[in-house]
């Protein structure tokens, strides 16, 4: 063998010997590790077994303790139950004793009642006998009275009934007067309270307006320019506006006269624009009058919208809003109708709130109650009828229409709100300074009051006092008794309400007095 081959074989043998030695070492190491793991597992198992035995022994001890405690509690509850049963048995025994005693007492009472019934029965029989005897005596006396008085029992009964009826009528009249007085006092007090609260919530300014407007001029030379050559300028202005211009000796002023307030306002605006412009001739007059009409229409619309906004009635028809605005230039007895309508709306709403009625219906009826006055000079009929037709035309509810128609008593009010609109209208018209009244109408109203009062039978004389807010009636005491004064006052009130128109209320005061006059000689 060659040396190289021998070297290779020797190297291979060395490698094999090394590999075998490594294998034996790893096997021995692995076996030792397995043995250590088995010993650790055996130790852990023994420790777990020991702990389990300890826990089992503790559990047994705890179970025994719980069993003992439960037995003690059961014994305690049993003792309490026995005691309670014993107490209840004693209570039942006491109740039975009381029941027995009550039964004995009731038996005694029953025996006493039976004895009383026997006694009452005997007395009842005795009373029947006495009643029969009394009836016999009554019949004898009645026959004797009829013989003595020459009057039958029916005739005597009728006389007594007439006397009782007369006395009852007098007592009833006195009672009715007292009841009505108390009711009026309470009603007046409550009404004054409600009305005063409503008036406090609504304070209005009153401005007296007339049928003329005054336009200030910068100088008196402007009068000649307004008149124009041969009066053509003033004729053109009067023709375009439908009013009368009064140019007199009043310094630096021109008076515009006309019963249509809208036309008068258009003329005033146009004339002021002409004065400011300086170019005054018929063509310019027509142009500025048209501009003034548009401006006044805008003012009317704004006035209506402001009234709607102020009273919170935003669902009104557009035409009704325009008609409301026209009432800004309408007056009634010197009172501005639009301001009056807004005030009535507020007053009616305030009183409706106090009474728990429909506030919106009362305010709507108050705002529209005089809507007919916007066109009553253009349409035939009263402003009440015209207003009702306008409200129906523009789809207002029947309740609102009734408020309009009933506010002067032309128809009967169908709701509380209609009555409140009536009252609010009277309050607004009766405010001091709200309305003017000519002296002729005032005197006629006083004379009419006295004439109505004097027309009744039994009235001696009457006096209208306190500016026509009270009529004092003196009656003849031999013709009218105390109860009749109440009836007379009511009848006079009904006649006044039916035949007269007046602001506010009129008090009817009927006075009956008896005077004895003798002359010492």
C-alpha positions in Angstrom: 0.0 0.0 0.0 1.1 3.4 -0.8 1.8 5.9 1.9 -1.0 8.2 0.6 -3.6 5.6 0.8 -2.5 4.7 4.3 -2.9 8.3 5.4 -6.3 8.6 4.0 -7.5 5.4 5.8 -6.0 6.7 9.0 -7.8 10.0 8.6 -11.1 8.3 7.9 -10.6 6.1 10.9 -9.9 9.1 13.1 -13.0 10.9 11.9 -15.2 7.8 12.5 -13.8 7.4 16.0 -14.5 11.1 16.7 -18.1 10.9 15.4 -18.8 7.9 17.5 -17.5 9.5 20.6 -19.6 12.6 20.0 -22.7 10.5 19.5 -22.2 8.7 22.8 -21.6 12.0 24.6 -24.9 13.5 23.3 -26.8 10.4 24.1 -25.5 10.3 27.7 -26.3 14.1 28.1 -29.8 13.7 26.7 -30.5 10.7 29.0 -29.3 12.7 32.0 -31.5 15.6 31.1 -34.5 13.4 30.8 -33.9 11.8 34.2 -33.7 15.3 35.7 -37.0 16.3 34.1 -38.7 13.2 35.4 -37.5 13.8 38.9 -38.7 17.5 38.8 -42.1 16.3 37.5 -42.4 13.8 40.3 -41.5 16.5 42.8 -44.2 18.9 41.4 -46.8 16.1 41.4 -46.0 15.3 45.0 -46.3 18.9 46.0 -49.6 19.3 44.2 -51.0 16.2 45.8 -49.9 17.6 49.2 -51.6 21.0 48.6 -54.8 19.3 47.4 -55.0 17.2 50.6 -54.6 20.3 52.7 -57.3 22.2 50.8 -59.7 19.2 51.1 -59.1 19.1 54.8 -59.8 22.8 55.1 -63.0 22.5 53.0 -64.3 19.8 55.2 -63.6 21.9 58.3 -65.4 25.0 56.7 -68.4 22.8 55.7 -68.7 21.5 59.2 -68.6 25.1 60.5 -71.4 26.3 58.1 -73.5 23.3 59.0 -73.2 24.2 62.6 -74.0 27.8 62.0 -77.1 26.9 59.9 -78.4 24.6 62.6 -78.0 27.4 65.2 -79.9 29.8 62.9 -82.7 27.3 62.3 -83.0 26.8 66.0 -83.2 30.6 66.6 -85.8 31.0 63.9 -87.8 28.2 65.4 -87.8 29.8 68.8 -88.9 33.2 67.3 -91.7 31.4 65.3 -92.9 29.6 68.4 -93.0 32.9 70.3 -94.9 34.7 67.5 -97.5 31.8 67.3 -97.9 32.0 71.1 -98.5 35.8 70.9 -101.0 35.5 68.1 -102.9 32.8 69.9 -103.1 35.1 72.9 -104.3 38.0 70.6 -107.0 35.7 69.1 -108.1 34.7 72.5 -108.5 38.4 73.5 -110.4 39.1 70.2 -112.7 36.2 70.9 -113.3 37.6 74.4 -114.2 41.0 73.0 -116.5 39.6 70.4 -118.3 37.6 73.0 -118.7 40.7 75.1 -120.1 42.7 72.1 -122.5 40.0 71.3 -123.8 40.1 74.9 -124.1 43.9 74.7 -126.0 43.7 71.3 -128.4 41.1 72.7 -129.1 43.5 75.6 -129.7 46.4 73.2 -131.9 44.2 71.0 -134.0 43.4 74.0 -134.2 47.1 74.8 -135.2 48.0 71.3 -137.9 45.4 71.3 -139.3 46.8 74.5 -139.2 50.3 72.9 -141.0 49.1 69.8 -143.7 47.6 72.0 -144.0 50.9 73.8 -144.0 52.9 70.5 -146.6 50.6 69.1 -148.9 51.3 72.0 -148.3 55.1 71.7 -148.9 54.9 68.0 -152.3 53.4 68.5 -153.0 56.0 71.1 -151.9 58.7 68.7 -154.1 57.4 66.0 -157.1 57.5 68.3 -156.1 61.2 69.3 -155.7 62.1 65.6 -159.1 60.7 64.7 -160.6 62.7 67.6 -158.7 65.8 66.5 -159.9 65.4 62.9 -163.4 65.1 64.2 -163.0 68.3 66.2 -161.3 70.1 63.2 -164.3 69.2 61.0 -166.7 70.5 63.6 -164.7 73.7 64.0 -164.5 74.2 60.2 -168.2 73.8 59.9 -168.8 76.2 62.7 -166.4 78.7 61.1 -168.2 78.4 57.7 -171.5 79.0 59.4 -170.3 82.0 61.3 -168.3 83.7 58.5 -170.7 82.8 55.7 -167.6 81.7 53.6 -166.7 78.3 52.3 -163.3 76.7 53.0 -162.2 77.2 49.3 -163.0 80.9 49.5 -161.0 81.3 52.7 -158.1 79.4 51.2 -158.2 81.6 48.1 -158.0 84.8 50.2 -155.1 83.4 52.2 -153.3 82.3 49.0 -153.8 85.8 47.5 -152.3 87.4 50.6 -149.4 85.0 50.7 -148.8 85.5 47.0 -148.7 89.2 47.4 -146.3 89.0 50.3 -144.2 86.5 48.4 -144.1 88.8 45.3 -142.9 91.6 47.5 -140.3 89.4 49.2 -139.1 88.0 45.9 -138.7 91.6 44.4 -136.7 92.6 47.5 -134.6 89.4 47.2 -134.1 89.9 43.4 -133.0 93.5 44.1 -130.5 92.4 46.7 -129.2 89.5 44.6 -128.8 91.8 41.6 -127.1 94.4 43.7 -124.6 91.9 45.0 -124.0 90.4 41.5 -123.6 93.9 40.0 -121.1 94.9 42.7 -119.0 91.7 42.1 -119.4 91.9 38.3 -118.6 95.7 38.3 -115.6 95.1 40.5 -114.2 92.3 38.3 -115.1 94.2 35.1 -113.3 97.3 36.4 -110.3 95.3 37.3 -110.1 93.6 33.8 -110.8 96.9 32.0 -108.2 98.8 34.0 -105.6 96.1 33.4 -106.4 96.2 29.7 -106.2 100.0 29.6 -102.9 100.0 31.5 -101.5 97.6 28.9 -102.6 99.9 26.0 -101.8 103.6 26.3 -102.7 105.5 23.1 -102.2 109.1 22.0 -105.1 111.0 20.6 -104.7 113.7 18.0 -107.6 115.8 16.8 -107.8 116.0 13.0 -109.9 118.2 10.8 -111.0 118.2 7.2 -108.4 120.8 6.1 -104.6 120.7 5.7 -102.3 123.7 5.8 -99.2 123.9 3.6 -96.6 126.4 4.6 -95.2 128.7 1.9 -91.6 130.2 1.8 -93.1 133.6 1.0 -96.4 135.3 -0.1 -95.2 135.6 -3.7 -95.6 131.8 -4.1 -99.4 132.3 -3.8 -99.4 134.1 -7.2 -97.3 131.3 -8.8 -99.7 128.7 -7.4 -102.7 130.5 -8.8 -101.0 131.0 -12.2 -102.0 133.1 -15.1 -105.8 133.5 -15.1 -105.9 130.8 -12.4 -104.8 127.9 -14.7 -102.4 126.4 -12.2 -104.8 126.3 -9.3 -107.6 124.9 -11.6 -105.2 122.2 -12.8 -104.2 121.2 -9.3 -107.9 121.1 -8.0 -108.9 119.1 -11.1 -106.1 116.6 -10.7 -106.6 116.1 -6.9 -110.3 116.7 -6.4 -109.8 119.1 -3.5 -110.3 122.9 -3.0 -107.4 125.2 -2.5 -108.1 128.2 -0.3 -105.7 131.0 -0.9 -106.6 134.0 1.4 -105.0 136.6 3.5 -103.4 134.0 5.8 -99.6 134.9 5.6 -97.4 132.3 4.0 -100.0 129.5 4.0 -102.3 127.7 1.7 -105.3 125.8 3.0 -106.4 122.5 1.3 -110.0 121.6 2.0 -111.6 118.2 1.2 -113.6 115.6 2.9 -111.7 112.7 1.3 -108.5 112.5 3.5 -106.6 110.5 0.9 -107.2 113.1 -1.8 -106.3 115.8 0.7 -103.0 114.1 1.5 -102.2 113.6 -2.2 -102.8 117.3 -2.8 -100.7 118.3 0.2 -97.7 116.1 -1.0 -98.0 117.3 -4.6 -98.2 121.0 -3.5 -95.1 120.6 -1.3 -93.2 119.0 -4.1 -94.3 121.8 -6.5 -93.1 124.5 -4.0 -89.7 122.7 -3.6 -89.3 122.2 -7.4 -90.3 125.8 -8.3 -91.6 124.8 -11.7 -95.3 125.3 -11.4 -97.4 124.8 -14.6 -100.2 122.4 -15.6 -98.0 119.7 -17.1 -95.7 119.7 -14.1 -98.7 119.6 -11.8 -100.1 116.5 -13.4 -96.7 114.8 -13.2 -96.1 115.5 -9.5 -99.7 114.6 -8.6 -99.1 111.1 -10.1 -95.9 110.8 -8.1 -97.8 112.0 -5.0 -100.5 109.3 -5.6 -97.8 106.6 -5.8 -96.1 107.9 -2.7 -99.4 108.0 -0.7 -100.2 104.5 -1.9 -96.9 103.3 -0.5 -97.6 105.2 2.8 -101.0 103.4 2.9 -99.5 100.0 2.4 -96.8 100.7 5.0 -99.4 101.9 7.5 -101.5 98.8 7.0 -98.4 96.5 7.3 -97.3 98.3 10.5 -100.8 97.9 11.9 -100.7 94.1 11.1 -97.2 93.8 12.5 -98.2 95.7 15.7 -101.2 93.5 16.4 -99.5 90.3 15.2 -102.2 89.4 12.6 -99.9 88.4 9.7 -102.4 86.2 7.8 -104.6 89.1 6.6 -105.5 89.3 2.9 -103.4 91.9 1.0 -106.5 94.0 0.1 -107.5 94.1 3.8 -104.0 95.4 4.6 -104.4 98.2 2.1 -107.9 99.0 3.5 -106.4 99.2 7.0 -103.7 101.6 5.6 -106.5 103.9 4.1 -108.0 104.2 7.6 -104.8 106.2 8.6 -106.4 109.1 6.7 -109.9 108.5 8.1 -111.2 110.2 11.2 -114.4 109.6 13.2 -115.4 112.3 15.6 -111.9 113.6 15.3 -110.4 110.2 16.3 -108.0 108.5 13.8 -109.7 105.3 12.8 -106.5 103.3 12.3 -105.1 104.2 15.7 -108.6 103.5 17.2 -108.7 100.1 15.5 -105.2 99.2 16.8 -106.2 100.3 20.3 -109.4 98.2 20.2 -107.4 95.2 19.0 -105.0 95.6 22.0 -107.7 96.2 24.5 -109.8 93.2 23.3 -106.8 91.0 23.3 -105.8 92.0 26.8 -109.4 91.4 28.2 -109.6 88.1 26.4 -106.3 87.0 28.0 -107.7 87.9 31.4 -110.9 86.0 30.8 -109.2 82.9 29.2 -110.9 83.6 25.8 -109.4 83.4 22.3 -106.9 86.2 22.2 -106.1 86.1 18.5 -109.8 86.1 17.5 -110.5 89.1 19.8 -107.5 91.0 18.4 -108.4 90.2 14.8 -112.0 91.3 15.4 -110.9 94.4 17.1 -108.5 95.3 14.3 -111.1 94.8 11.5 -114.2 96.1 13.3 -114.2 99.5 11.5 -112.7 98.2 8.2 -115.9 99.4 6.5 -115.0 103.0 7.2 -112.2 102.8 4.7 -114.7 102.8 1.8 -118.0 103.8 3.4 -118.0 107.1 1.4 -117.7 105.1 -1.8 -120.1 102.3 -1.2 -123.8 102.5 0.0 -124.6 101.2 3.4 -123.3 101.5 7.0 -119.7 100.8 7.8 -120.8 97.8 9.9 -122.5 96.1 6.9 -119.7 97.1 4.5 -117.1 95.7 7.0 -118.9 92.4 7.3 -119.2 92.0 3.5 -115.5 92.8 3.1 -114.5 90.3 5.7 -116.5 87.6 4.0 -115.2 88.6 0.6 -111.6 88.1 1.8 -112.3 84.8 3.5 -112.3 85.8 7.1 -114.0 83.4 9.6 -117.6 83.8 10.6 -116.5 84.5 14.2 -114.5 87.6 12.9 -117.5 88.6 10.7 -119.8 88.4 13.8 -117.3 90.6 15.8 -117.6 93.2 13.0 -121.4 93.1 12.6 -122.0 93.0 16.4 -119.7 95.8 17.6 -122.6 98.4 17.4 -125.3 96.0 18.4 -126.8 95.5 14.9 -126.7 91.8 15.4 -126.5 89.6 18.5 -122.9 88.7 19.6 -122.3 84.9 19.0 -119.1 84.7 21.1 -117.4 86.1 24.1 -114.8 87.7 21.8 -117.5 89.7 20.0 -118.7 91.1 23.3 -115.1 92.0 24.2 -114.7 93.8 20.8 -117.9 95.8 21.7 -116.5 96.7 25.1 -113.0 97.6 23.7 -114.6 99.8 21.0 -116.6 101.7 23.7 -113.5 102.1 25.9 -111.4 103.5 23.1 -114.1 105.9 22.1 -114.8 107.0 25.6 -111.2 107.9 26.6 -110.9 111.5 27.6 -110.0 113.6 24.5 -110.4 110.6 22.1 -113.4 112.1 20.3 -115.0 115.5 19.6 -118.7 116.1 19.7 -120.4 119.1 18.5 -122.5 121.1 21.0 -125.6 120.6 18.9 -125.3 116.8 19.0 -124.4 116.9 22.7 -127.6 118.9 23.5 -129.7 116.7 21.4 -128.4 113.6 23.2 -129.2 115.1 26.6 -132.7 116.1 25.4 -133.3 112.6 24.0 -132.3 111.0 27.3 -134.8 113.1 29.3 -137.5 112.5 26.7 -137.1 108.7 26.9 -137.2 108.8 30.7 -140.2 111.1 30.8 -142.2 108.9 28.4 -142.7 106.2 31.1 -145.8 106.2 33.3 -145.3 107.3 36.9 -142.3 109.5 36.1 -142.6 113.0 37.6 -139.4 114.5 36.1 -136.0 113.5 34.9 -132.5 115.2 34.6 -129.6 114.3 32.4 -126.4 115.0 34.5 -122.7 114.3 34.4 -122.4 115.3 30.7 -125.0 112.8 29.7 -123.4 109.8 31.5 -126.3 109.6 34.0 -130.0 110.3 33.9 -131.7 110.9 37.3 -135.4 109.9 37.3 -137.9 111.1 39.9 -141.0 109.0 40.2 -144.4 109.6 41.8 -144.5 107.5 45.0 -148.2 106.9 44.8 -147.9 105.4 41.3 -144.6 103.4 41.6 -143.7 101.3 44.6 -140.2 100.3 45.7 -140.2 97.1 43.8 -141.4 98.9 40.7 -138.4 101.2 40.6 -136.2 98.3 39.7 -138.4 97.3 36.8 -138.7 100.9 35.6 -134.9 101.4 35.7 -134.5 98.2 33.5 -137.1 99.4 31.0 -135.5 102.8 30.7 -132.1 101.2 30.1 -133.6 99.0 27.3 -135.2 102.0 25.6 -131.9 104.0 25.8 -129.9 101.0 24.3 -132.4 100.5 21.5 -133.0 104.2 20.5 -129.7 106.0 21.2 -126.0 106.0 20.2 -123.6 107.2 22.8 -120.0 106.6 23.9 -119.3 104.6 27.1 -122.2 103.9 29.5 -125.2 105.7 30.8 -126.3 105.2 34.4 -130.1 105.2 35.1 -130.9 106.3 38.6 -134.5 106.0 39.6 -135.5 107.8 42.9 -138.7 107.3 44.8 -139.4 109.5 47.9 -142.4 110.4 49.9 -142.8 114.0 51.3 -145.3 115.2 53.9 -145.8 119.0 53.8 -148.0 120.9 56.3 -148.3 124.6 56.9 -148.1 125.9 60.5 -150.5 128.8 61.0 
